[in-house]
Amino acid sequence: MQIVLMCTTNDKAWQDWSGTVVSGFEVAGIVLGSLPLLISAIENYESNLDRATAFFKWKDELATALRKLWYQRSLFEMTLRNILKDIASGPEIEEMIADPRHELWKSPDLTQSLEHRLKSAYRPYIFTVGEMRSCMKRLAGHLNVERHTVSATIAER
């Protein structure tokens, strides 16, 4: 088994797992909040595999996939911190990182400031974050992460 952590989407509007349409930078909060769920699902999947099967077939692949997911989460968080550093205060950034449902993710002022800061890179960045979100949604489906568990995490968005 090879787990590929690259996905594509042709979604015209992004929806969270509960079906609510989201736009702009709010998707970043959804991605940030979903990553720990997927990491936990992979860890749980790995710990519940039959030991012989895990040893001979999947253990190395799962460990590699988990390590890559942790790495991507760290990169994503550092990118968010860097992008937000001149737009939001230090405490606001910490609150947003700690709480993916924080109201600032939905702020039109934040979106406008990000558009100004990123200029022509804003739309590609938002598209890329949307691609990440779609990838995580597919990965959650493959890992049998219960839809209502993920939806409950982002239901307030």
N, C-alpha and C positions, 0 to 999 in steps of 0.2 A: 504494500500500500504506500502510495506517495501522496502526501497532503500538500496541495498547492495553495499557497495563500495569496493568490492573485485572481481577481474576479473582474468582470466587466458588467456594465449595465447600459441599457438604453432607456432608462426611466426618464420621462420628461419632467415629472414632479416627484420629489422624494416624499415618501411616507414613512412614518415610524412604524414599528411592528404592530401597533394598535390600529393602524390605518389612517392616522391623523396626518394631513399634509403639513410638511415643514419646509422652510425655505432658508436660504442664506446660511449664515454662520451658526444657526441653531443646530444644524446637522452635526457640527463639531462636538457639541455637548452630548448628542446622542451617541456618537462614535466613542467618545471618551467614557461614557457610562456603560457602554456595551462591552468594551474590551475586557474588563475584569470578569464579566459573566462567561465569556468565551474561554478565557484562561481557566476559570474554575471548571467549566464543562470538560475541557481537555484533561485537566488533572483528574477529575472524577472518572472519566472514561478510561484513562490509563490505569487508575487504581482498581477498577472493576474488571479489567480484562483477565481472562484465565491466565494464570502464570505461565504455563507452557506456551500458549499462543503469544502472549506478550513478549516472552523471551525470544522466541524464534522468529516472529513475524513483525510485530508492530512497535515494540518498545523503542527502538532507535528512531523510527519515524515520528512517533508521538513526542518523544523528548526533543527532537529537532524542531518540530512544528511549534511546540510550546515555547522553546527558547526564541524562535523567530517572532512569535506573537508578543512575548515580553519585550523583545528588542523594539518592535514596531510601536508598541504602546509607549515606551520611553521616548522614542523619536517624536512621536505625535505630540506627547505632552510638552517636550522641549520646544517644538515648533510653535505650539499654541502660546507658550509663555513668551517666546521671542516676538511673535506677531502682536500680542496684546500689551507688551511692556510699555509702549508709548501711548496706549489708548485707555487702559484701565489702571487703577491704582494697584499697588502690590497686594493689599488685602483683598481687593475685588478679584484679582487673578487667582489668588489662593482659594477664595470661596468658589469661584467658577470651576477650578480644577477639582476641588473636593466634592462639589455638588453639580453633576451634569444636568440637573433640573433647575439650576439657578436661573432666576429671571433675566439676568444680564445676557444669557445666550440668545434670548428672544428680542433684545433691545434694538429698535430701529436706529437709535443713535450709535450703538456699537457697530451695526452693519454699515452705516454711512461712514463712520470713522475708518473701518477696515477697507472699504472701497477706496477711500481717499489715500490711505497708507499703501495699499497693495497696487493701486492703479490698475494697469492692464493685467496684472497677475491675479486679481480678485476672482474673476469668473473661473479661470482654470483651477485655482485653489479650491473653491467651493465645489467644483465638479469633481476634483480628486477626492475630497472628503466624502462626497456622495458615493463615489465608487467604493471607497473603503467601507462605508456603511452597507452598501449592497453586498459586498463580499462577506462582511460579518453576518449579515442576515442569512446568506446561503450557507456559511459555515455553521451557524447555529442550527439550521435545518438538518445538515448532515450529522451533527452531533446529537440530534434529537433533544435540543434544548427546548423545553416546553414554551410554546408561544405565549401563554399567559404569564409565565415567569418573567420573560423579557418585556412583555407589554406592561406589566406592573411596574417595572423599573422606570419606564419612560412614559407612563400613562398621563402624568401631569404636564406634559409638554404641550 
